[in-house]
């Protein structure tokens, strides 16, 4: 099985391979850097849109370059306010070759107020953490979740669980997906929305 991921981040690629392998056995994962077409630091639903855009772009690239992949993955990190507190979380969007789609999320973890204030100004969480920790490119290593959990949960584990649940619809297709004729209509609607977003950028 071949899977395309809309990122070259090794943590995202390793997490994707682990999650898909749990269900499907041997998996070949290829990462391609693409734009999410959302803010550098997404907020709320924008995080879902970013993950979806990355997955859609992988499907488009597959059709153009004939990778013969079966699944396309987008992973996007964002923040959201719940119960008067700001939380960081990740969104995973998975699209199959027919255009069917599933979503999952990572665990949510609370952010310190001084960090959330920086993020609301548009600074990316990875950059804030680099400054806090004093190291470069921490988002390709333990990430913020690794730092705040004292290494108990690293960024790979943070993503794996979200990917595992994003695959649930594809394991239970009779419960989650309408007959293919409806799925084709939904795919066209999603593709139209995707192009509208790109046109506005």
C-alpha positions as CSV (number, residue, x, y, z in Angstrom):
1,X,0.0,0.0,0.0
2,X,1.2,3.5,-0.9
3,X,0.3,6.6,1.2
4,X,1.2,10.2,0.3
5,X,1.5,12.7,3.1
6,X,1.4,16.5,2.6
7,X,4.6,17.2,4.5
8,X,8.3,16.3,4.6
9,X,8.3,16.4,8.4
10,X,9.9,13.1,9.4
11,X,7.7,12.9,12.5
12,X,4.5,13.1,10.5
13,X,5.8,10.5,8.0
14,X,6.8,8.0,10.8
15,X,3.5,8.5,12.5
16,X,1.6,7.9,9.3
17,X,3.6,4.7,8.7
18,X,3.0,3.4,12.2
19,X,-0.8,4.1,12.1
20,X,-1.4,2.6,8.6
21,X,0.8,-0.4,9.3
22,X,-1.4,-1.2,12.4
23,X,-4.3,-1.8,10.1
24,X,-2.8,-2.7,6.7
25,X,0.6,-4.3,7.3
26,X,3.4,-3.1,5.0
27,X,3.0,0.5,4.0
28,X,5.1,2.8,1.7
29,X,4.9,6.4,2.9
30,X,6.1,9.3,0.7
31,X,6.1,12.9,1.9
32,X,5.8,16.0,-0.3
33,X,5.9,19.5,1.0
34,X,2.8,21.5,0.2
35,X,1.0,24.5,1.4
36,X,-2.0,24.2,3.8
37,X,-3.5,27.4,2.3
38,X,-4.4,28.6,5.9
39,X,-2.7,30.8,8.4
40,X,0.8,29.9,9.8
41,X,-0.9,29.3,13.1
42,X,-4.4,28.0,12.4
43,X,-7.3,28.6,14.8
44,X,-10.4,26.5,15.3
45,X,-12.0,25.1,12.1
46,X,-9.1,26.5,10.1
47,X,-7.0,23.6,11.4
48,X,-9.4,21.1,9.8
49,X,-9.3,23.1,6.5
50,X,-5.5,23.0,6.5
51,X,-5.4,19.3,7.0
52,X,-8.0,18.8,4.3
53,X,-6.2,21.1,1.9
54,X,-3.0,19.1,2.3
55,X,-4.7,15.8,1.7
56,X,-6.5,17.1,-1.4
57,X,-3.3,18.4,-2.8
58,X,-1.7,15.0,-2.3
59,X,-4.6,13.5,-4.3
60,X,-4.2,16.0,-7.0
61,X,-0.4,15.4,-7.2
62,X,-1.0,11.6,-7.3
63,X,-3.4,12.1,-10.3
64,X,-0.8,14.3,-12.1
65,X,2.3,12.3,-11.4
66,X,0.8,8.8,-11.2
67,X,2.2,7.7,-7.8
68,X,-0.6,5.0,-7.6
69,X,-1.2,5.8,-4.0
70,X,-4.3,4.5,-2.2
71,X,-4.5,7.1,0.6
72,X,-3.6,10.8,1.0
73,X,-2.9,12.4,4.4
74,X,-2.9,15.9,5.6
75,X,-1.8,16.8,9.2
76,X,-2.3,20.3,10.6
77,X,-1.6,21.7,14.0
78,X,-3.8,24.4,15.5
79,X,-5.3,26.0,18.6
80,X,-8.8,26.3,19.9
81,X,-10.5,27.9,22.9
82,X,-12.6,25.6,25.1
83,X,-14.0,26.3,28.6
84,X,-12.2,29.7,28.6
85,X,-8.8,28.1,28.0
86,X,-6.6,27.7,24.9
87,X,-5.6,24.3,23.8
88,X,-3.2,23.0,21.1
89,X,-4.3,20.0,19.0
90,X,-3.6,18.4,15.7
91,X,-6.1,17.4,12.9
92,X,-5.6,14.5,10.6
93,X,-7.5,14.3,7.3
94,X,-7.3,11.1,5.2
95,X,-8.7,10.8,1.7
96,X,-8.8,7.6,-0.3
97,X,-8.4,7.2,-4.0
98,X,-12.2,7.4,-4.5
99,X,-12.4,10.7,-2.7
100,X,-13.9,9.4,0.6
101,X,-12.7,11.3,3.6
102,X,-12.1,10.7,7.3
103,X,-11.0,13.0,10.1
104,X,-9.2,12.5,13.4
105,X,-7.6,14.6,16.1
106,X,-4.7,14.3,18.5
107,X,-5.2,14.7,22.2
108,X,-5.7,18.4,23.2
109,X,-3.3,20.0,25.7
110,X,-3.7,23.3,27.5
111,X,-1.3,26.1,26.6
112,X,0.2,28.6,29.1
113,X,-1.4,32.0,28.6
114,X,1.8,33.8,27.5
115,X,2.2,31.2,24.7
116,X,-1.4,31.4,23.6
117,X,-1.0,35.2,23.4
118,X,1.9,34.8,21.0
119,X,0.0,32.4,18.9
120,X,-3.0,34.7,18.6
121,X,-0.6,37.3,17.2
122,X,0.1,34.8,14.3
123,X,3.4,33.3,15.6
124,X,3.6,29.6,14.9
125,X,3.7,27.3,17.9
126,X,6.9,25.6,16.6
127,X,8.7,29.0,16.6
128,X,7.5,29.9,20.1
129,X,8.8,26.5,21.4
130,X,12.1,27.0,19.7
131,X,12.6,30.2,21.5
132,X,11.3,28.8,24.8
133,X,13.5,25.7,24.7
134,X,16.5,27.3,23.0
135,X,16.7,24.7,20.2
136,X,15.9,24.9,16.5
137,X,13.2,22.9,14.6
138,X,11.7,21.3,17.7
139,X,8.5,20.5,15.7
140,X,10.5,17.8,13.8
141,X,11.6,16.3,17.1
142,X,9.7,16.1,20.4
143,X,7.5,19.1,19.7
144,X,5.6,21.2,22.3
145,X,3.8,18.1,23.6
146,X,7.1,16.4,24.3
147,X,8.4,19.4,26.2
148,X,5.3,19.8,28.3
149,X,5.0,16.1,29.2
150,X,8.7,15.9,30.1
151,X,9.2,13.5,27.2
152,X,6.5,11.0,28.2
153,X,4.5,11.7,25.0
154,X,6.5,12.8,21.9
155,X,5.1,14.3,18.8
156,X,5.0,11.0,16.9
157,X,2.8,9.4,19.5
158,X,0.7,12.5,19.6
159,X,-0.1,12.1,15.8
160,X,-0.4,8.3,15.7
161,X,-3.6,8.1,17.8
162,X,-5.2,10.8,15.7
163,X,-4.4,8.9,12.5
164,X,-5.7,5.7,13.9
165,X,-9.1,7.2,14.6
166,X,-9.1,9.1,11.3
167,X,-9.0,5.7,9.6
168,X,-12.1,4.4,11.4
169,X,-14.5,5.4,8.5
170,X,-12.4,3.3,6.1
171,X,-12.6,0.3,8.4
172,X,-16.4,0.6,8.6
173,X,-17.4,1.8,5.2
174,X,-21.0,0.6,5.4
175,X,-21.6,2.8,8.5
176,X,-19.8,6.0,7.3
177,X,-20.1,6.3,3.6
178,X,-23.1,6.6,1.3
179,X,-23.3,4.6,-1.9
180,X,-20.6,5.7,-4.4
181,X,-22.9,7.9,-6.4
182,X,-23.4,10.2,-3.3
183,X,-19.7,10.0,-2.5
184,X,-18.9,11.3,-6.0
185,X,-21.2,14.3,-5.5
186,X,-19.6,15.0,-2.1
187,X,-16.1,14.8,-3.6
188,X,-17.0,17.3,-6.3
189,X,-18.4,19.7,-3.7
190,X,-15.2,19.3,-1.5
191,X,-13.0,19.8,-4.6
192,X,-15.0,23.0,-5.6
193,X,-14.5,24.4,-2.0
194,X,-10.8,23.5,-2.2
195,X,-10.3,25.4,-5.4
196,X,-12.4,28.4,-4.1
197,X,-10.0,28.6,-1.1
198,X,-7.0,28.5,-3.4
199,X,-8.5,31.2,-5.7
200,X,-9.0,33.6,-2.7
201,X,-5.3,33.1,-1.5
